[in-house]
Amino acid sequence: MSNKLLDPIFLSASIPDREPYVQTSDPLLIREAILALVSVSIRTRNMVFGGHPAISPLIEHASRSLGAQENVYIYQSRWFENQIPEVAKSFRNIIWTERKSTRESSLRLMREEMITSNSFAMAIFIGGMEGVEEECEIFKKFHMKKPTFPIASTKGAALILFEKNEGPQDEKLRQQLISNYHYRSMLKQILKNF
Amino acid sequence: MKYQLIILGPKQNSFKELLVETLKEQLCDLGLDPQQDFEALNINKKECIDWRGIPVMVWFGGLMRPCQDEIDLLELFIKESFSVFPVVDDLKNYSKSVPPVLSSINGQVWNQDRLAANILQAFRLIRKMRQAFISYRRVETRAVAIQLFAEFSKRGYRMFLDTASVESGEDFQEALWGRMIDVDLLVFLDSPNALSSRWVYEELNRAQGLGLGCLQLVWPNHTPTSGTDFCDHYTLSKANFVDGQINAESCLNEETLASVLSAAEQTRIRSLSSRRRRIVQDLVDQARINNFEAIVHPVGVIELRRNNLCIAEVYPVVGVPNAEVVQQYETQHDRQKLSTTRIIYTGLGIHPEYAKHLEWLNRSHSLMTNQVDLLEDWLDTL
C-alpha cells in the first residue's frame, strides 16, 4: 500500500435485506453515510472493505471522481469469482483471497486476511447484517485497542452493535451516532481525533 | 411523502389561505395533484413534518408575541438549515416583527405571487429545475418508456430518454451529462436483458454520486439487477400492464401509472433532501467549526459572518456547476466581493474530464468554484 500520512480505515457495511436487520433500515441513509465517509477521508487515508455488489462500485466511483481511487482496497473471496462481473474485476486494488471448501469458511478467511492487513486507525460500521457483526468481532480480536464506530442511525447491524454498547463510551458522541444525520461533519470530527 | 409547507407566525391567519390557494393553483399548472403531493401544516401538526424530506417554512411576522412552540420549531428549522421565508408588513419594522433567530435572514413584504414562486423554487418545483431521465432498453420496454415520458412531461418534468447508455454501453451521452446540474431523478426500467454490469457500475453510480433520486422499475419475473440495492425499487407484475401483456409494446395501466408517478415524486423529494444536506448542512457545520456564523437565506447566497460582519458569501449548487451558472452568479454579484465568494458543490459523481473543466473555469473567472469537502483551506484564509 502507498505510504499515507494517516492510518487507514476499515469499513464494514452492507444493505440489509432480511430480518432482523431490514426493519426500518434505509438504503438512502446507508448510501449517504458511505459517501460522506469517502468524501471526508479518501484523500488522506486508505480505505479497506470487503467486496459488495452495490457498495464496491459506489465507493470506487466516488473515490475516482475525487481523484483518489488508488486509496481504495477491496477484498474479494474467490468463492464468488464467477459471480463478479468483469467490470468489477478491473478495479484498481482488488485483493483476492483463497476459495475454501465452503462459502462460510471462504468468507471467514477473507475477513481475517482483510482485517489483519493493516494497523487500522478505526473500524466504521454502516447498516449491515450478520457479516458486519462478524467483522466487528474479528476486528476487536485483532485490534482490541482500536476504536469502533457503529453509525447506528443507519440501522441494521450498526444499530444492533450500538445497542450492545459497541463504540465510544462518551455520551455526547453516542448520541451523535444514533441521531446525527449530518454524516460529513460528524465523521470529520471523529477522524480528526484519530 | 409530500412537499410540506409549514406556516407559522402571529399573522399567519391573514395570509395563509390565499398563499395555499395560490400554491395549489401553481402545483396544478405543473401537473401535480395538490391533495396527493402537497400539504400545508401549522404548529398543531408539527408531528406530521417529515424530516427526511424538504419541508419549507413561512413565518408571518408581526408585533404580537408568537407562542413558544412556534419559536421552538422555527429555531429547529434554522438549526437544520431548512428554508424559512420571513414575511412582514413593512421591512422598516422587520427586526421588531420577527424573533431574534430570524433577524439576520432576508425577509420580504407580503406578495402572494412572489412568495409562492420563492416557495416553489425552494421545493425545486420550477420548470427548469424539474428534469428527469428515463433509461431503458428499446426492444424490451419501448412503450412504457414513451408512456412514462408523456406522463412525467404532463407533471412538469423536462424529460430525457436515454437508450444509448443502456444499449451500446456508452457513457451517459455527454450532451445529457451537461444537463445533469438540474436533473433530480433517474427512472430506469430493469427488464431482463436491459442493464449491463458496466451500466450499473458506471452510469448508475455516477447518478448515485451526484445524488440523483433513482427509481428502479423491476420487470415481472425478473430479479433486480445486481448492484442496484441503493435504488428505490418498484416491482411490477403482469397485473400492472394493460391486458396483462408484457412485451416491448405493452403499456402500464392507469392505476399503475399514477402509482409510479407518485413513487417517483417521493424518490425526488428524498434525493433533494439528501443533496441539500450534502451541501448546505455541511457548509453550515464547517463554518461553525471555523468560527463563522452561517446565515442561510431562503433564496440565494449563504453568508458567513464573524462578529456580525459578513466576511464571505457562498452559493451552494445542488448538482454540478457549469459555465452558465458561474457567469450568472458572477454578473449578478458585487464585483468587489468576488474574491470572498465561492460557488460550492460536492464533487462526487463528477467525471474527471469535467473536473479539469472546472479547474479551467476557476483560472478564467473571478468567481471560483470549490468542492465543499475542500473548503477548509479557503475558510482558513478569511
Interface residues (C-beta under 8 A of the other chain):
Chain A: I15 D17 P27 L28 I30 R31 E32 L35 A36 V38 S39 V40 P53 A54 P57 L58 E60 H61 A62 R64 S65 L66 G67 P85 E86 V87 A88 Y181 H182 R184 S185 K188 Q189
Chain B: S197 R198 V200 Y201 E202 N205 R206 Q208 G209 S226 G227 T228 D229 F230 C231 R270 S271 S274 R277 R278 Q281 D282 D285 Q286 I289 T346 G347 L348 G349 I350 H351 P352 A355 V372 D373
